[in-house]
Structure formats: structure tokens, C-alpha cells
């Protein structure tokens, strides 16, 4: 009878040991998974910041290009107006005076 009790206690101890081992293993997997998720979030945050910085840079470049285009448009309109005014001053004989 004592042998059966010892055998039963040994089996219970083995089952408890396996349960403890499984619990520790699951906890370690959970910790590892949490670290992986934290690292992925860090990488995603850095990538998002890089995309935002690139978007801001492109926006600034676009604004600068639009400002330059507006300057060129104003210069063109001014030159065209001056040209049209000079033609109006010279009149129809202006081209003959140059010759």
C-alpha cells in the first residue's frame, strides 16, 4: 500500500512539475512576444516619423516651387506688359525705325 502511495505521489509530483514547466515556458513565450511587439511598435514609430518628415519636406519643396512659379509668372506678365507698351508707343512705324 505504501508503494502505491509513493507511486501516486511521484506521479502527482511529475504532473505538477510538467505543469510548472509548461507555465514557465508559456510565460517566457509571452515575455518574448511582448518584446517583439514592443520592437515592432518602435520600428513602426520610427518609420512613421520618417514618412512624416519626408512629407513635410516634400510639402516645403512644393511650396517653394509654387512660389518660384508665381515669381516667374509675375516676371513674364511684367515683361509682356512692357513689350506691349513699347509697341503701343512706337506705333505701326516702330519696326521701320529700327531698320
C-alpha positions as CSV (number, residue, x, y, z in Angstrom):
1,X,0.0,0.0,0.0
2,X,2.9,2.4,0.8
3,X,4.4,1.6,-2.6
4,X,1.1,2.7,-4.3
5,X,1.0,5.8,-2.3
6,X,4.6,6.6,-3.1
7,X,4.0,5.9,-6.8
8,X,0.9,8.1,-6.8
9,X,2.8,10.9,-5.0
10,X,5.6,10.6,-7.6
11,X,3.2,10.7,-10.5
12,X,1.5,13.8,-8.9
13,X,4.9,15.4,-8.4
14,X,5.8,14.7,-12.1
15,X,2.4,16.1,-13.3
16,X,2.9,19.2,-11.1
17,X,6.5,19.6,-12.4
18,X,5.3,19.4,-16.0
19,X,2.5,21.9,-15.3
20,X,5.1,24.2,-13.7
21,X,7.4,23.8,-16.7
22,X,4.6,24.5,-19.1
23,X,3.6,27.6,-17.2
24,X,7.2,28.9,-17.1
25,X,7.6,28.2,-20.8
26,X,4.3,30.0,-21.6
27,X,5.3,33.0,-19.5
28,X,8.7,33.1,-21.3
29,X,6.9,33.0,-24.6
30,X,4.6,35.8,-23.5
31,X,7.6,37.9,-22.5
32,X,9.4,37.2,-25.7
33,X,6.2,38.1,-27.7
34,X,5.7,41.3,-25.7
35,X,9.4,42.3,-26.5
36,X,8.8,41.5,-30.2
37,X,5.7,43.6,-30.3
38,X,7.4,46.5,-28.5
39,X,10.3,46.3,-31.0
40,X,7.8,46.3,-33.9
41,X,6.0,49.3,-32.4
42,X,9.3,51.1,-32.1
43,X,10.2,50.4,-35.7
44,X,6.7,51.5,-36.9
45,X,7.0,54.7,-34.9
46,X,10.4,55.5,-36.5
47,X,9.1,54.7,-39.9
48,X,6.0,56.9,-39.3
49,X,8.2,59.7,-38.2
50,X,10.4,59.3,-41.3
51,X,7.3,59.3,-43.6
52,X,6.0,62.4,-41.8
53,X,9.4,64.2,-42.2
54,X,9.6,63.3,-45.8
55,X,6.0,64.5,-46.4
56,X,6.8,67.8,-44.7
57,X,10.0,68.1,-46.8
58,X,8.1,67.4,-50.0
59,X,5.4,69.9,-48.9
60,X,8.1,72.6,-48.4
61,X,9.6,71.8,-51.8
62,X,6.2,72.1,-53.4
63,X,5.5,75.4,-51.7
64,X,9.0,76.7,-52.9
65,X,8.3,75.5,-56.4
66,X,4.9,77.2,-56.4
67,X,6.5,80.5,-55.1
68,X,9.1,80.3,-57.9
69,X,6.4,79.6,-60.5
70,X,4.5,82.6,-59.2
71,X,7.6,84.8,-59.4
72,X,8.2,83.6,-63.0
73,X,4.6,84.2,-63.9
74,X,4.8,87.8,-62.5
75,X,8.1,88.4,-64.4
76,X,6.5,87.1,-67.6
77,X,3.4,89.3,-67.2
78,X,5.6,92.4,-66.4
79,X,7.8,91.7,-69.4
80,X,4.8,91.2,-71.7
81,X,3.2,94.4,-70.5
82,X,6.4,96.3,-71.0
83,X,6.7,94.8,-74.5
84,X,3.1,95.7,-75.3
85,X,3.6,99.2,-74.0
86,X,6.7,99.7,-76.2
87,X,4.8,98.5,-79.2
88,X,2.0,100.9,-78.4
89,X,4.5,103.8,-78.0
90,X,6.3,103.0,-81.3
91,X,3.1,102.6,-83.2
92,X,2.9,101.0,-86.6
93,X,6.1,102.7,-87.8
94,X,8.2,101.3,-84.9
95,X,9.5,98.4,-86.9
96,X,10.6,100.7,-89.8
97,X,12.6,103.0,-87.4
98,X,14.7,100.0,-86.3
99,X,15.7,99.3,-89.9
